[in-house]
């Protein structure tokens, strides 16, 4: 068996260069992507109210005086009493509920739920602006659900345009 020596211009260092570049890119990519995401706030609900694209109801709302604001931990749900508060107010009086919950990486996803006398069910508006791996920017989405108790999902909900 004949072994061919490396080309004289090819050294071990130059053969490792593509590997070094790949490793550097793999390490830098998360940092580059996170540059598009706002920093993780101490109070994600208050911070979300200030984001570009937040509706007037979000910017001017006060869930604390209504059905509550909740910073949930991994796997926690909005308390049933808060969802009952929304359901009791639906179709009768304006009410708001706000909550944040962490992604697997701990980035907050923030949602605002609204009920009122002028529309049926609940309108839920969510931002993924602080999700470094899945959202970024100032992304807003919304759904309209027939039953206010479905504000966290799981019921009959339809996509909603955000103005």
Phi, psi and omega per residue, in radians:
X1 nan 2.333 -3.091
X2 -1.825 2.268 3.110
X3 -1.757 2.248 3.139
X4 -1.608 2.175 3.125
X5 -1.202 2.676 3.117
X6 -1.082 2.696 3.091
X7 -1.033 2.475 -3.071
X8 -1.009 -0.486 -3.123
X9 -1.518 -0.120 -3.115
X10 -1.755 1.994 3.104
X11 -1.883 2.956 3.088
X12 -1.052 -0.636 -3.134
X13 -1.107 -0.766 -3.104
X14 -1.259 -0.481 3.091
X15 -1.270 -0.472 3.131
X16 -1.487 -0.263 -3.086
X17 -0.984 -0.820 3.118
X18 -1.052 -0.625 3.113
X19 -1.150 -0.761 3.130
X20 -1.089 -0.717 3.117
X21 -1.116 -0.769 3.139
X22 -1.077 -0.748 3.118
X23 -1.126 -0.755 3.134
X24 -1.080 -0.744 3.113
X25 -1.141 -0.714 3.131
X26 -1.090 -0.639 3.113
X27 -1.331 -0.579 -3.085
X28 -1.454 -0.472 -3.054
X29 -0.990 -0.846 3.106
X30 -1.026 -0.646 3.116
X31 -1.157 -0.717 3.121
X32 -1.147 -0.731 3.131
X33 -1.181 -0.669 -3.119
X34 -1.228 -0.295 3.097
X35 -1.143 -0.361 3.126
X36 -1.518 -0.119 -3.072
X37 -1.880 2.312 3.071
X38 -1.037 2.675 3.130
X39 -1.060 2.612 3.124
X40 -1.148 2.040 -3.065
X41 -1.407 2.725 3.056
X42 -1.196 -0.690 3.107
X43 -2.099 1.580 -3.032
X44 -1.109 -0.535 -3.132
X45 -1.205 -0.836 3.109
X46 -1.097 -0.711 -3.137
X47 -1.149 -0.693 -3.139
X48 -1.105 -0.561 3.118
X49 -1.090 -0.386 -3.099
X50 -1.696 -0.062 -3.082
X51 -1.216 2.633 2.988
X52 -1.059 2.463 3.108
X53 1.540 -0.117 3.082
X54 -1.179 2.355 -3.141
X55 -1.225 2.886 3.114
X56 -1.043 -0.665 3.123
X57 -1.078 -0.664 3.122
X58 -1.247 -0.850 -3.107
X59 -1.056 -0.683 -3.027
X60 -1.750 -0.068 -3.055
X61 -1.216 2.906 3.089
X62 -2.568 1.373 -3.096
X63 -1.118 -0.494 -3.114
X64 -1.016 -0.652 3.125
X65 -1.514 0.028 -3.114
X66 -1.989 -1.886 -3.094
X67 -1.700 -0.041 3.013
X68 1.967 2.845 3.042
X69 -2.180 2.333 -3.060
X70 -2.344 2.255 2.982
X71 -1.758 1.786 -3.039
X72 -1.513 2.634 3.050
X73 -1.613 3.104 3.136
X74 -0.969 2.122 3.091
X75 1.433 -0.069 3.134
X76 -1.405 2.731 3.126
X77 -2.084 2.738 3.021
X78 -1.055 2.378 -3.135
X79 -1.017 2.518 3.104
X80 -1.001 -0.621 -3.132
X81 -1.073 -0.601 3.116
X82 -1.246 -0.696 3.092
X83 -1.182 -0.632 3.063
X84 -1.114 -0.674 3.089
X85 -1.008 -0.814 3.103
X86 -1.073 -0.804 -3.103
X87 -1.093 -0.694 3.139
X88 -1.167 -0.576 -3.114
X89 -1.467 -0.400 -3.059
X90 -0.944 2.276 3.116
X91 1.333 -0.038 -3.069
X92 -2.062 -0.940 -3.057
X93 -2.535 2.648 3.092
X94 -1.135 2.412 3.067
X95 -2.604 2.690 -3.095
X96 -2.391 2.584 3.053
X97 -2.386 2.382 3.120
X98 -2.290 2.514 3.095
X99 -2.692 2.727 3.017
X100 -2.244 2.582 3.065
X101 -2.453 2.592 -3.065
X102 -1.484 2.555 2.945
X103 -1.274 3.113 3.088
X104 -0.982 -0.635 -3.128
X105 -1.441 -0.099 3.120
X106 1.683 0.057 3.115
X107 -1.359 2.383 -3.090
X108 -1.383 2.384 2.928
X109 -1.854 2.265 -3.032
X110 -2.045 2.319 3.126
X111 -2.221 2.584 3.078
X112 -2.225 2.257 3.118
X113 -2.023 2.392 -3.097
X114 -2.262 2.426 2.956
X115 -2.253 2.818 3.128
X116 -2.997 3.048 -3.097
X117 -1.343 -0.227 -3.048
X118 -1.725 -0.001 3.091
X119 -2.590 2.795 -3.080
X120 -1.589 2.542 3.049
X121 1.289 -2.557 -3.083
X122 -2.283 2.510 3.030
X123 -1.925 2.219 -3.098
X124 -2.078 2.187 3.132
X125 -2.068 2.255 -3.027
X126 -2.215 2.472 3.026
X127 -2.061 2.438 3.045
X128 -1.941 0.424 -3.055
X129 -1.026 -0.501 -3.071
X130 -1.723 0.100 3.140
X131 -1.521 1.745 -3.053
X132 -1.119 -0.433 -3.060
X133 -1.857 -0.235 -3.077
X134 -2.289 -0.303 -3.071
X135 -2.102 -1.587 -3.111
X136 1.342 2.948 -3.099
X137 1.106 -2.606 3.082
X138 -2.147 1.065 -3.080
X139 -1.303 2.239 3.080
X140 -2.165 2.503 3.031
X141 -2.489 2.817 -3.122
X142 -2.551 2.686 3.028
X143 -2.387 2.703 3.043
X144 -2.074 2.187 -3.084
X145 -2.054 2.479 3.130
X146 -1.117 -0.736 -3.075
X147 -1.852 2.091 3.135
X148 -0.988 -0.412 3.117
X149 -1.240 -0.182 3.106
X150 -1.635 0.281 -3.058
X151 -0.995 -0.520 3.123
X152 -1.561 0.144 -3.137
X153 1.721 2.994 3.102
X154 1.725 -0.178 3.134
X155 -1.963 -2.751 3.118
X156 -1.499 1.815 -3.108
X157 -2.311 2.525 3.116
X158 -2.106 2.550 3.079
X159 -1.013 2.613 -3.075
X160 -2.346 2.399 3.080
X161 -1.267 2.452 3.116
X162 -1.814 2.179 3.132
X163 -1.768 nan nan
